[in-house]
């Protein structure tokens, strides 16, 4: 079941192929911290993969 946000994002083929923008958004998340060799929340897939 998709949320309203997921439905809206998918309209008209919207995508954001700019990895640095995803990273900037991730850096704004409060409470991010390292856990072992990873992060909580995880790095953006496009940079962390």
mmCIF entry with sequence, helices, sheets and N, C-alpha, C, O atoms, coordinates in Angstrom:
data_MODEL
# 
_entry.id   MODEL 
# 
_entity.id                         1 
_entity.type                       polymer 
_entity.pdbx_number_of_molecules   1 
# 
_entity_poly.entity_id                      1 
_entity_poly.type                           'polypeptide(L)' 
_entity_poly.nstd_linkage                   no 
_entity_poly.nstd_monomer                   no 
_entity_poly.pdbx_seq_one_letter_code       
;(UNK)(UNK)(UNK)(UNK)(UNK)(UNK)(UNK)(UNK)(UNK)(UNK)(UNK)(UNK)(UNK)(UNK)(UNK)(UNK)
(UNK)(UNK)(UNK)(UNK)(UNK)(UNK)(UNK)(UNK)(UNK)(UNK)(UNK)(UNK)(UNK)(UNK)(UNK)(UNK)
(UNK)(UNK)(UNK)(UNK)(UNK)(UNK)(UNK)(UNK)(UNK)(UNK)(UNK)(UNK)(UNK)(UNK)(UNK)(UNK)
(UNK)
;
_entity_poly.pdbx_seq_one_letter_code_can   XXXXXXXXXXXXXXXXXXXXXXXXXXXXXXXXXXXXXXXXXXXXXXXXX 
_entity_poly.pdbx_strand_id                 A 
# 
loop_
_entity_poly_seq.entity_id 
_entity_poly_seq.num 
_entity_poly_seq.mon_id 
_entity_poly_seq.hetero 
1 1  UNK n 
1 2  UNK n 
1 3  UNK n 
1 4  UNK n 
1 5  UNK n 
1 6  UNK n 
1 7  UNK n 
1 8  UNK n 
1 9  UNK n 
1 10 UNK n 
1 11 UNK n 
1 12 UNK n 
1 13 UNK n 
1 14 UNK n 
1 15 UNK n 
1 16 UNK n 
1 17 UNK n 
1 18 UNK n 
1 19 UNK n 
1 20 UNK n 
1 21 UNK n 
1 22 UNK n 
1 23 UNK n 
1 24 UNK n 
1 25 UNK n 
1 26 UNK n 
1 27 UNK n 
1 28 UNK n 
1 29 UNK n 
1 30 UNK n 
1 31 UNK n 
1 32 UNK n 
1 33 UNK n 
1 34 UNK n 
1 35 UNK n 
1 36 UNK n 
1 37 UNK n 
1 38 UNK n 
1 39 UNK n 
1 40 UNK n 
1 41 UNK n 
1 42 UNK n 
1 43 UNK n 
1 44 UNK n 
1 45 UNK n 
1 46 UNK n 
1 47 UNK n 
1 48 UNK n 
1 49 UNK n 
# 
_struct_asym.id          A 
_struct_asym.entity_id   1 
# 
loop_
_struct_conf.conf_type_id 
_struct_conf.id 
_struct_conf.pdbx_PDB_helix_id 
_struct_conf.beg_label_comp_id 
_struct_conf.beg_label_asym_id 
_struct_conf.beg_label_seq_id 
_struct_conf.pdbx_beg_PDB_ins_code 
_struct_conf.end_label_comp_id 
_struct_conf.end_label_asym_id 
_struct_conf.end_label_seq_id 
_struct_conf.pdbx_end_PDB_ins_code 
_struct_conf.beg_auth_comp_id 
_struct_conf.beg_auth_asym_id 
_struct_conf.beg_auth_seq_id 
_struct_conf.end_auth_comp_id 
_struct_conf.end_auth_asym_id 
_struct_conf.end_auth_seq_id 
_struct_conf.pdbx_PDB_helix_class 
_struct_conf.details 
_struct_conf.pdbx_PDB_helix_length 
HELX_P HELX_P1 AA1 UNK A 4  ? UNK A 10 ? UNK A 4  UNK A 10 1 ? 7  
HELX_P HELX_P2 AA2 UNK A 11 ? UNK A 13 ? UNK A 11 UNK A 13 5 ? 3  
HELX_P HELX_P3 AA3 UNK A 19 ? UNK A 28 ? UNK A 19 UNK A 28 1 ? 10 
HELX_P HELX_P4 AA4 UNK A 45 ? UNK A 48 ? UNK A 45 UNK A 48 1 ? 4  
# 
_struct_conf_type.id          HELX_P 
_struct_conf_type.criteria    ? 
_struct_conf_type.reference   ? 
# 
_struct_sheet.id               AA1 
_struct_sheet.type             ? 
_struct_sheet.number_strands   2 
_struct_sheet.details          ? 
# 
_struct_sheet_order.sheet_id     AA1 
_struct_sheet_order.range_id_1   1 
_struct_sheet_order.range_id_2   2 
_struct_sheet_order.offset       ? 
_struct_sheet_order.sense        anti-parallel 
# 
loop_
_struct_sheet_range.sheet_id 
_struct_sheet_range.id 
_struct_sheet_range.beg_label_comp_id 
_struct_sheet_range.beg_label_asym_id 
_struct_sheet_range.beg_label_seq_id 
_struct_sheet_range.pdbx_beg_PDB_ins_code 
_struct_sheet_range.end_label_comp_id 
_struct_sheet_range.end_label_asym_id 
_struct_sheet_range.end_label_seq_id 
_struct_sheet_range.pdbx_end_PDB_ins_code 
_struct_sheet_range.beg_auth_comp_id 
_struct_sheet_range.beg_auth_asym_id 
_struct_sheet_range.beg_auth_seq_id 
_struct_sheet_range.end_auth_comp_id 
_struct_sheet_range.end_auth_asym_id 
_struct_sheet_range.end_auth_seq_id 
AA1 1 UNK A 33 ? UNK A 35 ? UNK A 33 UNK A 35 
AA1 2 UNK A 38 ? UNK A 40 ? UNK A 38 UNK A 40 
# 
loop_
_atom_site.group_PDB 
_atom_site.id 
_atom_site.type_symbol 
_atom_site.label_atom_id 
_atom_site.label_alt_id 
_atom_site.label_comp_id 
_atom_site.label_asym_id 
_atom_site.label_entity_id 
_atom_site.label_seq_id 
_atom_site.pdbx_PDB_ins_code 
_atom_site.Cartn_x 
_atom_site.Cartn_y 
_atom_site.Cartn_z 
_atom_site.occupancy 
_atom_site.B_iso_or_equiv 
_atom_site.pdbx_formal_charge 
_atom_site.auth_seq_id 
_atom_site.auth_comp_id 
_atom_site.auth_asym_id 
_atom_site.auth_atom_id 
_atom_site.pdbx_PDB_model_num 
ATOM 1   N N  . UNK A 1 1  ? 0.840  -1.179 0.000   1.00 0.00 ? 1  UNK A N  1 
ATOM 2   C CA . UNK A 1 1  ? 0.000  0.000  0.000   1.00 0.00 ? 1  UNK A CA 1 
ATOM 3   C C  . UNK A 1 1  ? 0.886  1.244  0.000   1.00 0.00 ? 1  UNK A C  1 
ATOM 4   O O  . UNK A 1 1  ? 1.715  1.414  0.894   1.00 0.00 ? 1  UNK A O  1 
ATOM 5   N N  . UNK A 1 2  ? 0.720  2.098  -0.979  1.00 0.00 ? 2  UNK A N  1 
ATOM 6   C CA . UNK A 1 2  ? 1.504  3.320  -1.080  1.00 0.00 ? 2  UNK A CA 1 
ATOM 7   C C  . UNK A 1 2  ? 0.890  4.437  -0.254  1.00 0.00 ? 2  UNK A C  1 
ATOM 8   O O  . UNK A 1 2  ? -0.329 4.544  -0.121  1.00 0.00 ? 2  UNK A O  1 
ATOM 9   N N  . UNK A 1 3  ? 1.767  5.266  0.296   1.00 0.00 ? 3  UNK A N  1 
ATOM 10  C CA . UNK A 1 3  ? 1.284  6.450  1.002   1.00 0.00 ? 3  UNK A CA 1 
ATOM 11  C C  . UNK A 1 3  ? 0.965  7.542  -0.021  1.00 0.00 ? 3  UNK A C  1 
ATOM 12  O O  . UNK A 1 3  ? 1.334  7.435  -1.191  1.00 0.00 ? 3  UNK A O  1 
ATOM 13  N N  . UNK A 1 4  ? 0.289  8.573  0.425   1.00 0.00 ? 4  UNK A N  1 
ATOM 14  C CA . UNK A 1 4  ? -0.019 9.700  -0.459  1.00 0.00 ? 4  UNK A CA 1 
ATOM 15  C C  . UNK A 1 4  ? 1.273  10.329 -0.986  1.00 0.00 ? 4  UNK A C  1 
ATOM 16  O O  . UNK A 1 4  ? 1.341  10.735 -2.146  1.00 0.00 ? 4  UNK A O  1 
ATOM 17  N N  . UNK A 1 5  ? 2.300  10.409 -0.126  1.00 0.00 ? 5  UNK A N  1 
ATOM 18  C CA . UNK A 1 5  ? 3.571  10.984 -0.541  1.00 0.00 ? 5  UNK A CA 1 
ATOM 19  C C  . UNK A 1 5  ? 4.220  10.146 -1.640  1.00 0.00 ? 5  UNK A C  1 
ATOM 20  O O  . UNK A 1 5  ? 4.704  10.694 -2.631  1.00 0.00 ? 5  UNK A O  1 
ATOM 21  N N  . UNK A 1 6  ? 4.235  8.825  -1.472  1.00 0.00 ? 6  UNK A N  1 
ATOM 22  C CA . UNK A 1 6  ? 4.826  7.957  -2.492  1.00 0.00 ? 6  UNK A CA 1 
ATOM 23  C C  . UNK A 1 6  ? 4.085  8.093  -3.821  1.00 0.00 ? 6  UNK A C  1 
ATOM 24  O O  . UNK A 1 6  ? 4.704  8.092  -4.885  1.00 0.00 ? 6  UNK A O  1 
ATOM 25  N N  . UNK A 1 7  ? 2.783  8.208  -3.755  1.00 0.00 ? 7  UNK A N  1 
ATOM 26  C CA . UNK A 1 7  ? 1.984  8.382  -4.971  1.00 0.00 ? 7  UNK A CA 1 
ATOM 27  C C  . UNK A 1 7  ? 2.339  9.706  -5.642  1.00 0.00 ? 7  UNK A C  1 
ATOM 28  O O  . UNK A 1 7  ? 2.556  9.751  -6.853  1.00 0.00 ? 7  UNK A O  1 
ATOM 29  N N  . UNK A 1 8  ? 2.399  10.782 -4.859  1.00 0.00 ? 8  UNK A N  1 
ATOM 30  C CA . UNK A 1 8  ? 2.723  12.099 -5.406  1.00 0.00 ? 8  UNK A CA 1 
ATOM 31  C C  . UNK A 1 8  ? 4.117  12.110 -6.036  1.00 0.00 ? 8  UNK A C  1 
ATOM 32  O O  . UNK A 1 8  ? 4.302  12.647 -7.129  1.00 0.00 ? 8  UNK A O  1 
ATOM 33  N N  . UNK A 1 9  ? 5.078  11.530 -5.361  1.00 0.00 ? 9  UNK A N  1 
ATOM 34  C CA . UNK A 1 9  ? 6.455  11.520 -5.867  1.00 0.00 ? 9  UNK A CA 1 
ATOM 35  C C  . UNK A 1 9  ? 6.525  10.813 -7.215  1.00 0.00 ? 9  UNK A C  1 
ATOM 36  O O  . UNK A 1 9  ? 7.281  11.232 -8.091  1.00 0.00 ? 9  UNK A O  1 
ATOM 37  N N  . UNK A 1 10 ? 5.762  9.768  -7.391  1.00 0.00 ? 10 UNK A N  1 
ATOM 38  C CA . UNK A 1 10 ? 5.807  9.002  -8.623  1.00 0.00 ? 10 UNK A CA 1 
ATOM 39  C C  . UNK A 1 10 ? 5.067  9.622  -9.794  1.00 0.00 ? 10 UNK A C  1 
ATOM 40  O O  . UNK A 1 10 ? 5.214  9.165  -10.928 1.00 0.00 ? 10 UNK A O  1 
ATOM 41  N N  . UNK A 1 11 ? 4.274  10.654 -9.541  1.00 0.00 ? 11 UNK A N  1 
ATOM 42  C CA . UNK A 1 11 ? 3.514  11.293 -10.622 1.00 0.00 ? 11 UNK A CA 1 
ATOM 43  C C  . UNK A 1 11 ? 4.451  11.947 -11.627 1.00 0.00 ? 11 UNK A C  1 
ATOM 44  O O  . UNK A 1 11 ? 5.474  12.523 -11.256 1.00 0.00 ? 11 UNK A O  1 
ATOM 45  N N  . UNK A 1 12 ? 4.096  11.853 -12.885 1.00 0.00 ? 12 UNK A N  1 
ATOM 46  C CA . UNK A 1 12 ? 4.821  12.514 -13.959 1.00 0.00 ? 12 UNK A CA 1 
ATOM 47  C C  . UNK A 1 12 ? 6.289  12.112 -14.035 1.00 0.00 ? 12 UNK A C  1 
ATOM 48  O O  . UNK A 1 12 ? 7.108  12.879 -14.542 1.00 0.00 ? 12 UNK A O  1 
ATOM 49  N N  . UNK A 1 13 ? 6.639  10.924 -13.542 1.00 0.00 ? 13 UNK A N  1 
ATOM 50  C CA . UNK A 1 13 ? 7.995  10.398 -13.664 1.00 0.00 ? 13 UNK A CA 1 
ATOM 51  C C  . UNK A 1 13 ? 9.049  11.176 -12.894 1.00 0.00 ? 13 UNK A C  1 
ATOM 52  O O  . UNK A 1 13 ? 10.205 11.230 -13.315 1.00 0.00 ? 13 UNK A O  1 
ATOM 53  N N  . UNK A 1 14 ? 8.675  11.775 -11.782 1.00 0.00 ? 14 UNK A N  1 
ATOM 54  C CA . UNK A 1 14 ? 9.637  12.563 -11.014 1.00 0.00 ? 14 UNK A CA 1 
ATOM 55  C C  . UNK A 1 14 ? 10.765 11.677 -10.473 1.00 0.00 ? 14 UNK A C  1 
ATOM 56  O O  . UNK A 1 14 ? 10.526 10.581 -9.966  1.00 0.00 ? 14 UNK A O  1 
ATOM 57  N N  . UNK A 1 15 ? 11.981 12.174 -10.593 1.00 0.00 ? 15 UNK A N  1 
ATOM 58  C CA . UNK A 1 15 ? 13.157 11.534 -9.996  1.00 0.00 ? 15 UNK A CA 1 
ATOM 59  C C  . UNK A 1 15 ? 14.145 12.630 -9.621  1.00 0.00 ? 15 UNK A C  1 
ATOM 60  O O  . UNK A 1 15 ? 14.046 13.754 -10.113 1.00 0.00 ? 15 UNK A O  1 
ATOM 61  N N  . UNK A 1 16 ? 15.084 12.307 -8.762  1.00 0.00 ? 16 UNK A N  1 
ATOM 62  C CA . UNK A 1 16 ? 16.158 13.234 -8.417  1.00 0.00 ? 16 UNK A CA 1 
ATOM 63  C C  . UNK A 1 16 ? 17.477 12.491 -8.576  1.00 0.00 ? 16 UNK A C  1 
ATOM 64  O O  . UNK A 1 16 ? 17.929 11.826 -7.645  1.00 0.00 ? 16 UNK A O  1 
ATOM 65  N N  . UNK A 1 17 ? 18.102 12.598 -9.757  1.00 0.00 ? 17 UNK A N  1 
ATOM 66  C CA . UNK A 1 17 ? 19.322 11.849 -10.022 1.00 0.00 ? 17 UNK A CA 1 
ATOM 67  C C  . UNK A 1 17 ? 20.593 12.512 -9.487  1.00 0.00 ? 17 UNK A C  1 
ATOM 68  O O  . UNK A 1 17 ? 21.694 12.098 -9.850  1.00 0.00 ? 17 UNK A O  1 
ATOM 69  N N  . UNK A 1 18 ? 20.467 13.515 -8.646  1.00 0.00 ? 18 UNK A N  1 
ATOM 70  C CA . UNK A 1 18 ? 21.633 14.250 -8.162  1.00 0.00 ? 18 UNK A CA 1 
ATOM 71  C C  . UNK A 1 18 ? 22.023 13.731 -6.776  1.00 0.00 ? 18 UNK A C  1 
ATOM 72  O O  . UNK A 1 18 ? 21.409 14.122 -5.784  1.00 0.00 ? 18 UNK A O  1 
ATOM 73  N N  . UNK A 1 19 ? 23.027 12.862 -6.690  1.00 0.00 ? 19 UNK A N  1 
ATOM 74  C CA . UNK A 1 19 ? 23.400 12.236 -5.423  1.00 0.00 ? 19 UNK A CA 1 
ATOM 75  C C  . UNK A 1 19 ? 23.746 13.239 -4.324  1.00 0.00 ? 19 UNK A C  1 
ATOM 76  O O  . UNK A 1 19 ? 23.451 12.992 -3.155  1.00 0.00 ? 19 UNK A O  1 
ATOM 77  N N  . UNK A 1 20 ? 24.359 14.351 -4.674  1.00 0.00 ? 20 UNK A N  1 
ATOM 78  C CA . UNK A 1 20 ? 24.734 15.317 -3.645  1.00 0.00 ? 20 UNK A CA 1 
ATOM 79  C C  . UNK A 1 20 ? 23.516 15.917 -2.955  1.00 0.00 ? 20 UNK A C  1 
ATOM 80  O O  . UNK A 1 20 ? 23.581 16.249 -1.771  1.00 0.00 ? 20 UNK A O  1 
ATOM 81  N N  . UNK A 1 21 ? 22.401 16.062 -3.678  1.00 0.00 ? 21 UNK A N  1 
ATOM 82  C CA . UNK A 1 21 ? 21.174 16.592 -3.059  1.00 0.00 ? 21 UNK A CA 1 
ATOM 83  C C  . UNK A 1 21 ? 20.616 15.611 -2.031  1.00 0.00 ? 21 UNK A C  1 
ATOM 84  O O  . UNK A 1 21 ? 20.147 16.029 -0.973  1.00 0.00 ? 21 UNK A O  1 
ATOM 85  N N  . UNK A 1 22 ? 20.661 14.296 -2.334  1.00 0.00 ? 22 UNK A N  1 
ATOM 86  C CA . UNK A 1 22 ? 20.215 13.286 -1.382  1.00 0.00 ? 22 UNK A CA 1 
ATOM 87  C C  . UNK A 1 22 ? 21.108 13.312 -0.145  1.00 0.00 ? 22 UNK A C  1 
ATOM 88  O O  . UNK A 1 22 ? 20.620 13.173 0.977   1.00 0.00 ? 22 UNK A O  1 
ATOM 89  N N  . UNK A 1 23 ? 22.416 13.490 -0.345  1.00 0.00 ? 23 UNK A N  1 
ATOM 90  C CA . UNK A 1 23 ? 23.340 13.540 0.781   1.00 0.00 ? 23 UNK A CA 1 
ATOM 91  C C  . UNK A 1 23 ? 23.092 14.778 1.638   1.00 0.00 ? 23 UNK A C  1 
ATOM 92  O O  . UNK A 1 23 ? 23.144 14.702 2.866   1.00 0.00 ? 23 UNK A O  1 
ATOM 93  N N  . UNK A 1 24 ? 22.826 15.906 1.005   1.00 0.00 ? 24 UNK A N  1 
ATOM 94  C CA . UNK A 1 24 ? 22.509 17.123 1.757   1.00 0.00 ? 24 UNK A CA 1 
ATOM 95  C C  . UNK A 1 24 ? 21.267 16.924 2.623   1.00 0.00 ? 24 UNK A C  1 
ATOM 96  O O  . UNK A 1 24 ? 21.232 17.361 3.773   1.00 0.00 ? 24 UNK A O  1 
ATOM 97  N N  . UNK A 1 25 ? 20.262 16.274 2.075   1.00 0.00 ? 25 UNK A N  1 
ATOM 98  C CA . UNK A 1 25 ? 19.053 15.981 2.840   1.00 0.00 ? 25 UNK A CA 1 
ATOM 99  C C  . UNK A 1 25 ? 19.370 15.060 4.009   1.00 0.00 ? 25 UNK A C  1 
ATOM 100 O O  . UNK A 1 25 ? 18.900 15.290 5.123   1.00 0.00 ? 25 UNK A O  1 
ATOM 101 N N  . UNK A 1 26 ? 20.160 14.024 3.769   1.00 0.00 ? 26 UNK A N  1 
ATOM 102 C CA . UNK A 1 26 ? 20.527 13.078 4.826   1.00 0.00 ? 26 UNK A CA 1 
ATOM 103 C C  . UNK A 1 26 ? 21.275 13.785 5.956   1.00 0.00 ? 26 UNK A C  1 
ATOM 104 O O  . UNK A 1 26 ? 21.058 13.489 7.131   1.00 0.00 ? 26 UNK A O  1 
ATOM 105 N N  . UNK A 1 27 ? 22.157 14.720 5.596   1.00 0.00 ? 27 UNK A N  1 
ATOM 106 C CA . UNK A 1 27 ? 22.925 15.447 6.608   1.00 0.00 ? 27 UNK A CA 1 
ATOM 107 C C  . UNK A 1 27 ? 22.044 16.323 7.493   1.00 0.00 ? 27 UNK A C  1 
ATOM 108 O O  . UNK A 1 27 ? 22.445 16.674 8.603   1.00 0.00 ? 27 UNK A O  1 
ATOM 109 N N  . UNK A 1 28 ? 20.854 16.679 7.021   1.00 0.00 ? 28 UNK A N  1 
ATOM 110 C CA . UNK A 1 28 ? 19.921 17.482 7.815   1.00 0.00 ? 28 UNK A CA 1 
ATOM 111 C C  . UNK A 1 28 ? 19.142 16.652 8.837   1.00 0.00 ? 28 UNK A C  1 
ATOM 112 O O  . UNK A 1 28 ? 18.526 17.212 9.744   1.00 0.00 ? 28 UNK A O  1 
ATOM 113 N N  . UNK A 1 29 ? 19.164 15.329 8.701   1.00 0.00 ? 29 UNK A N  1 
ATOM 114 C CA . UNK A 1 29 ? 18.390 14.476 9.597   1.00 0.00 ? 29 UNK A CA 1 
ATOM 115 C C  . UNK A 1 29 ? 18.934 14.557 11.024  1.00 0.00 ? 29 UNK A C  1 
ATOM 116 O O  . UNK A 1 29 ? 20.137 14.409 11.239  1.00 0.00 ? 29 UNK A O  1 
ATOM 117 N N  . UNK A 1 30 ? 18.058 14.789 11.990  1.00 0.00 ? 30 UNK A N  1 
ATOM 118 C CA . UNK A 1 30 ? 18.516 14.862 13.381  1.00 0.00 ? 30 UNK A CA 1 
ATOM 119 C C  . UNK A 1 30 ? 18.833 13.471 13.932  1.00 0.00 ? 30 UNK A C  1 
ATOM 120 O O  . UNK A 1 30 ? 18.214 12.484 13.535  1.00 0.00 ? 30 UNK A O  1 
ATOM 121 N N  . UNK A 1 31 ? 19.776 13.403 14.823  1.00 0.00 ? 31 UNK A N  1 
ATOM 122 C CA . UNK A 1 31 ? 20.054 12.158 15.529  1.00 0.00 ? 31 UNK A CA 1 
ATOM 123 C C  . UNK A 1 31 ? 20.814 11.115 14.744  1.00 0.00 ? 31 UNK A C  1 
ATOM 124 O O  . UNK A 1 31 ? 20.885 9.968  15.184  1.00 0.00 ? 31 UNK A O  1 
ATOM 125 N N  . UNK A 1 32 ? 21.388 11.457 13.598  1.00 0.00 ? 32 UNK A N  1 
ATOM 126 C CA . UNK A 1 32 ? 22.127 10.434 12.849  1.00 0.00 ? 32 UNK A CA 1 
ATOM 127 C C  . UNK A 1 32 ? 23.422 10.125 13.589  1.00 0.00 ? 32 UNK A C  1 
ATOM 128 O O  . UNK A 1 32 ? 24.053 11.019 14.153  1.00 0.00 ? 32 UNK A O  1 
ATOM 129 N N  . UNK A 1 33 ? 23.809 8.867  13.582  1.00 0.00 ? 33 UNK A N  1 
ATOM 130 C CA . UNK A 1 33 ? 25.025 8.461  14.285  1.00 0.00 ? 33 UNK A CA 1 
ATOM 131 C C  . UNK A 1 33 ? 25.547 7.136  13.735  1.00 0.00 ? 33 UNK A C  1 
ATOM 132 O O  . UNK A 1 33 ? 24.812 6.360  13.125  1.00 0.00 ? 33 UNK A O  1 
ATOM 133 N N  . UNK A 1 34 ? 26.832 6.904  13.969  1.00 0.00 ? 34 UNK A N  1 
ATOM 134 C CA . UNK A 1 34 ? 27.467 5.674  13.517  1.00 0.00 ? 34 UNK A CA 1 
ATOM 135 C C  . UNK A 1 34 ? 27.090 4.528  14.440  1.00 0.00 ? 34 UNK A C  1 
ATOM 136 O O  . UNK A 1 34 ? 26.981 4.695  15.655  1.00 0.00 ? 34 UNK A O  1 
ATOM 137 N N  . UNK A 1 35 ? 26.895 3.365  13.842  1.00 0.00 ? 35 UNK A N  1 
ATOM 138 C CA . UNK A 1 35 ? 26.664 2.124  14.578  1.00 0.00 ? 35 UNK A CA 1 
ATOM 139 C C  . UNK A 1 35 ? 27.530 1.068  13.905  1.00 0.00 ? 35 UNK A C  1 
ATOM 140 O O  . UNK A 1 35 ? 27.223 0.620  12.800  1.00 0.00 ? 35 UNK A O  1 
ATOM 141 N N  . UNK A 1 36 ? 28.601 0.674  14.561  1.00 0.00 ? 36 UNK A N  1 
ATOM 142 C CA . UNK A 1 36 ? 29.533 -0.265 13.937  1.00 0.00 ? 36 UNK A CA 1 
ATOM 143 C C  . UNK A 1 36 ? 30.159 0.380  12.711  1.00 0.00 ? 36 UNK A C  1 
ATOM 144 O O  . UNK A 1 36 ? 30.740 1.462  12.791  1.00 0.00 ? 36 UNK A O  1 
ATOM 145 N N  . UNK A 1 37 ? 30.033 -0.297 11.579  1.00 0.00 ? 37 UNK A N  1 
ATOM 146 C CA . UNK A 1 37 ? 30.592 0.251  10.344  1.00 0.00 ? 37 UNK A CA 1 
ATOM 147 C C  . UNK A 1 37 ? 29.545 0.980  9.506   1.00 0.00 ? 37 UNK A C  1 
ATOM 148 O O  . UNK A 1 37 ? 29.827 1.394  8.381   1.00 0.00 ? 37 UNK A O  1 
ATOM 149 N N  . UNK A 1 38 ? 28.336 1.139  10.051  1.00 0.00 ? 38 UNK A N  1 
ATOM 150 C CA . UNK A 1 38 ? 27.267 1.792  9.302   1.00 0.00 ? 38 UNK A CA 1 
ATOM 151 C C  . UNK A 1 38 ? 26.741 3.024  10.002  1.00 0.00 ? 38 UNK A C  1 
ATOM 152 O O  . UNK A 1 38 ? 27.366 3.539  10.929  1.00 0.00 ? 38 UNK A O  1 
ATOM 153 N N  . UNK A 1 39 ? 25.589 3.493  9.556   1.00 0.00 ? 39 UNK A N  1 
ATOM 154 C CA . UNK A 1 39 ? 24.946 4.688  10.093  1.00 0.00 ? 39 UNK A CA 1 
ATOM 155 C C  . UNK A 1 39 ? 23.482 4.412  10.402  1.00 0.00 ? 39 UNK A C  1 
ATOM 156 O O  . UNK A 1 39 ? 22.855 3.556  9.777   1.00 0.00 ? 39 UNK A O  1 
ATOM 157 N N  . UNK A 1 40 ? 22.949 5.138  11.364  1.00 0.00 ? 40 UNK A N  1 
ATOM 158 C CA . UNK A 1 40 ? 21.521 5.157  11.654  1.00 0.00 ? 40 UNK A CA 1 
ATOM 159 C C  . UNK A 1 40 ? 21.086 6.603  11.573  1.00 0.00 ? 40 UNK A C  1 
ATOM 160 O O  . UNK A 1 40 ? 21.591 7.421  12.342  1.00 0.00 ? 40 UNK A O  1 
ATOM 161 N N  . UNK A 1 41 ? 20.186 6.961  10.692  1.00 0.00 ? 41 UNK A N  1 
ATOM 162 C CA . UNK A 1 41 ? 19.637 6.154  9.605   1.00 0.00 ? 41 UNK A CA 1 
ATOM 163 C C  . UNK A 1 41 ? 20.718 5.861  8.567   1.00 0.00 ? 41 UNK A C  1 
ATOM 164 O O  . UNK A 1 41 ? 21.741 6.544  8.521   1.00 0.00 ? 41 UNK A O  1 
ATOM 165 N N  . UNK A 1 42 ? 20.489 4.842  7.735   1.00 0.00 ? 42 UNK A N  1 
ATOM 166 C CA . UNK A 1 42 ? 21.494 4.467  6.728   1.00 0.00 ? 42 UNK A CA 1 
ATOM 167 C C  . UNK A 1 42 ? 21.796 5.617  5.764   1.00 0.00 ? 42 UNK A C  1 
ATOM 168 O O  . UNK A 1 42 ? 20.964 6.496  5.536   1.00 0.00 ? 42 UNK A O  1 
ATOM 169 N N  . UNK A 1 43 ? 22.999 5.586  5.209   1.00 0.00 ? 43 UNK A N  1 
ATOM 170 C CA . UNK A 1 43 ? 23.368 6.561  4.176   1.00 0.00 ? 43 UNK A CA 1 
ATOM 171 C C  . UNK A 1 43 ? 22.406 6.439  2.994   1.00 0.00 ? 43 UNK A C  1 
ATOM 172 O O  . UNK A 1 43 ? 21.819 5.379  2.776   1.00 0.00 ? 43 UNK A O  1 
ATOM 173 N N  . UNK A 1 44 ? 22.246 7.516  2.239   1.00 0.00 ? 44 UNK A N  1 
ATOM 174 C CA . UNK A 1 44 ? 21.430 7.404  1.022   1.00 0.00 ? 44 UNK A CA 1 
ATOM 175 C C  . UNK A 1 44 ? 21.983 6.278  0.142   1.00 0.00 ? 44 UNK A C  1 
ATOM 176 O O  . UNK A 1 44 ? 23.194 6.189  -0.058  1.00 0.00 ? 44 UNK A O  1 
ATOM 177 N N  . UNK A 1 45 ? 21.130 5.447  -0.365  1.00 0.00 ? 45 UNK A N  1 
ATOM 178 C CA . UNK A 1 45 ? 21.559 4.278  -1.124  1.00 0.00 ? 45 UNK A CA 1 
ATOM 179 C C  . UNK A 1 45 ? 22.502 4.655  -2.251  1.00 0.00 ? 45 UNK A C  1 
ATOM 180 O O  . UNK A 1 45 ? 23.464 3.937  -2.523  1.00 0.00 ? 45 UNK A O  1 
ATOM 181 N N  . UNK A 1 46 ? 22.241 5.757  -2.898  1.00 0.00 ? 46 UNK A N  1 
ATOM 182 C CA . UNK A 1 46 ? 23.048 6.147  -4.048  1.00 0.00 ? 46 UNK A CA 1 
ATOM 183 C C  . UNK A 1 46 ? 24.505 6.453  -3.631  1.00 0.00 ? 46 UNK A C  1 
ATOM 184 O O  . UNK A 1 46 ? 25.412 6.306  -4.450  1.00 0.00 ? 46 UNK A O  1 
ATOM 185 N N  . UNK A 1 47 ? 24.740 6.870  -2.387  1.00 0.00 ? 47 UNK A N  1 
ATOM 186 C CA . UNK A 1 47 ? 26.102 7.137  -1.917  1.00 0.00 ? 47 UNK A CA 1 
ATOM 187 C C  . UNK A 1 47 ? 26.643 5.984  -1.078  1.00 0.00 ? 47 UNK A C  1 
ATOM 188 O O  . UNK A 1 47 ? 27.845 5.720  -1.091  1.00 0.00 ? 47 UNK A O  1 
ATOM 189 N N  . UNK A 1 48 ? 25.776 5.307  -0.359  1.00 0.00 ? 48 UNK A N  1 
ATOM 190 C CA . UNK A 1 48 ? 26.222 4.266  0.558   1.00 0.00 ? 48 UNK A CA 1 
ATOM 191 C C  . UNK A 1 48 ? 26.427 2.912  -0.092  1.00 0.00 ? 48 UNK A C  1 
ATOM 192 O O  . UNK A 1 48 ? 26.973 2.007  0.540   1.00 0.00 ? 48 UNK A O  1 
ATOM 193 N N  . UNK A 1 49 ? 26.007 2.749  -1.333  1.00 0.00 ? 49 UNK A N  1 
ATOM 194 C CA . UNK A 1 49 ? 26.102 1.435  -1.978  1.00 0.00 ? 49 UNK A CA 1 
ATOM 195 C C  . UNK A 1 49 ? 27.421 1.269  -2.701  1.00 0.00 ? 49 UNK A C  1 
ATOM 196 O O  . UNK A 1 49 ? 27.669 0.222  -3.300  1.00 0.00 ? 49 UNK A O  1 
# 
